[in-house]
Amino acid sequence: EISEQDFADLLFGLDLRPPAVVYDLGSGTGKLVNLAALLGFSATGIELEPGRHQRACTASKALLRQVGSNCEGLQPRLPRFVHTSFLDFDFSDADFVWANSIVFAPHMMEAVANVARKMRPGSLIATHKPLPGPGFEFYREVDLRASWRPQGSVSFQVQRVVGTGAD
């Protein structure tokens, strides 16, 4: 999993400010979605695997009970978790999309790119593998610590949506 601190630094380092709309495609147990929501972002996680989706929902409820009003200086929001394939989900209203795409097949990256092209120009998407085709420009590369790489970090490419790619 990606370091929570690195993910928070990424959000704010990209000049995203709450309540910007953030999606995590393949959100697993929802750790990054819950973090984004605690920071005040309008955060949604998309997860197909039922067990991970359920754990995300359970963790979110427990976290909100524990946090209560103890978020001095923060305005946490309720995260949303959707049990579906991100290949079938319209996330085009996003200001920022996170996809830890290390194991995504080429057809998956193309499906993500097809929806991402509908995002507002200037929106950002961070992936391990760059999105294919037109409609995106390189914005920045970031190195984030990951639990499965204890001796280093993993590079992710942030791309900016520049249009639909339609000629």
C-alpha positions in Angstrom: 0.0 0.0 0.0 1.1 3.6 -0.6 2.3 5.7 2.4 -0.6 7.8 3.8 1.8 10.7 4.4 3.1 10.5 0.8 -0.5 10.4 -0.6 -1.6 13.4 1.5 1.6 15.3 0.4 0.7 14.4 -3.2 -2.8 15.8 -3.0 -1.7 19.1 -1.5 1.5 19.2 -3.6 -0.7 19.1 -6.7 -2.5 22.2 -5.4 -5.7 20.3 -4.8 -7.8 21.8 -2.1 -10.9 20.4 -0.3 -13.6 19.7 -1.3 -12.0 18.7 -4.7 -13.5 15.5 -6.1 -11.0 12.6 -5.7 -11.4 9.0 -6.9 -9.4 5.9 -6.2 -9.8 3.3 -8.9 -9.3 -0.1 -7.3 -9.5 1.3 -3.8 -9.0 -1.9 -1.9 -9.8 -1.5 1.8 -10.2 2.2 1.3 -7.2 3.5 3.3 -6.5 6.4 0.8 -10.1 7.2 0.3 -10.7 7.5 4.0 -7.6 9.7 4.4 -8.7 12.0 1.6 -12.2 12.3 3.2 -10.7 13.1 6.6 -8.7 15.8 4.9 -12.0 17.3 3.5 -11.9 16.0 -0.1 -15.0 14.6 -1.7 -13.5 11.1 -1.9 -14.9 8.0 -3.7 -13.3 4.5 -3.8 -14.2 2.1 -6.6 -13.6 -1.6 -5.7 -14.8 -4.8 -7.4 -13.7 -7.4 -4.9 -16.5 -7.8 -2.4 -14.4 -8.5 0.7 -12.1 -5.5 0.2 -15.2 -3.3 -0.5 -16.9 -4.4 2.7 -13.7 -3.8 4.7 -13.5 -0.3 3.3 -17.1 0.4 4.3 -16.6 -1.0 7.8 -13.3 0.8 8.3 -14.9 4.1 7.2 -17.7 3.8 9.7 -15.3 2.9 12.5 -13.0 5.8 11.7 -15.8 8.3 11.6 -17.0 7.1 15.0 -13.5 7.4 16.5 -12.7 10.8 14.9 -16.0 12.4 15.9 -15.2 16.1 16.4 -11.5 15.6 17.2 -10.4 16.9 13.8 -9.1 20.3 14.9 -8.6 22.4 11.8 -10.1 19.8 9.4 -13.5 19.5 7.9 -13.8 15.8 7.2 -16.3 14.5 4.7 -18.1 11.2 4.5 -16.2 9.0 2.0 -18.2 7.0 -0.6 -17.4 3.5 -1.6 -18.9 1.9 -4.7 -18.8 -1.8 -5.3 -18.3 -2.1 -9.0 -15.6 -2.4 -11.6 -13.9 0.9 -12.3 -14.0 -0.2 -16.0 -17.8 0.3 -15.8 -17.8 3.5 -13.7 -18.0 7.1 -14.8 -15.5 9.1 -12.8 -15.4 12.0 -15.3 -16.5 14.6 -12.6 -13.1 14.1 -10.9 -10.6 16.8 -10.1 -8.1 14.0 -9.3 -8.0 10.3 -10.0 -5.6 7.9 -8.3 -5.0 4.5 -9.9 -2.2 2.3 -8.5 -2.0 0.7 -11.9 1.0 -1.5 -11.5 -0.9 -4.7 -12.4 -3.4 -3.1 -14.8 -3.4 -4.8 -18.2 -3.2 -2.6 -21.4 -7.0 -2.9 -22.0 -7.6 -1.7 -18.5 -5.4 1.4 -19.0 -7.3 2.1 -22.3 -10.6 1.9 -20.5 -9.5 4.3 -17.8 -8.1 6.6 -20.5 -11.5 6.6 -22.3 -13.3 7.9 -19.2 -10.5 10.2 -18.2 -10.7 12.0 -21.5 -14.2 13.2 -20.5 -12.8 14.8 -17.3 -12.6 18.6 -17.2 -9.5 19.9 -18.9 -6.9 20.6 -16.2 -8.0 17.7 -14.0 -5.2 15.3 -13.0 -4.7 11.6 -12.9 -1.9 9.7 -11.2 -1.0 6.2 -12.4 2.0 4.0 -12.4 1.6 3.3 -16.1 0.8 6.4 -18.2 -2.6 6.7 -19.9 -2.4 5.8 -23.6 -3.5 7.9 -26.5 -4.4 11.5 -26.9 -6.0 13.8 -24.4 -3.3 13.9 -21.8 -0.1 15.7 -21.2 2.7 14.9 -18.8 2.5 17.0 -15.6 4.9 15.5 -13.1 6.5 12.3 -11.9 6.3 11.5 -8.2 8.0 8.9 -6.1 5.8 7.4 -3.3 6.8 5.0 -0.6 5.0 1.6 -0.8 4.6 -1.1 1.8 5.7 -3.7 -0.7 8.9 -1.9 -1.5 10.5 -1.2 1.9 13.9 -0.1 0.5 12.6 2.5 -1.8 9.8 4.2 -3.6 7.6 3.7 -6.6 7.3 6.2 -9.4 3.9 7.4 -10.6 3.2 9.7 -13.5 0.7 12.5 -13.0 -1.0 13.5 -16.3 -3.2 16.5 -16.9 -6.3 16.2 -19.0 -6.1 18.5 -22.0 -9.3 17.5 -23.8 -11.3 14.7 -25.3 -8.7 13.7 -27.8 -11.3 13.9 -30.5 -10.1 15.5 -33.8 
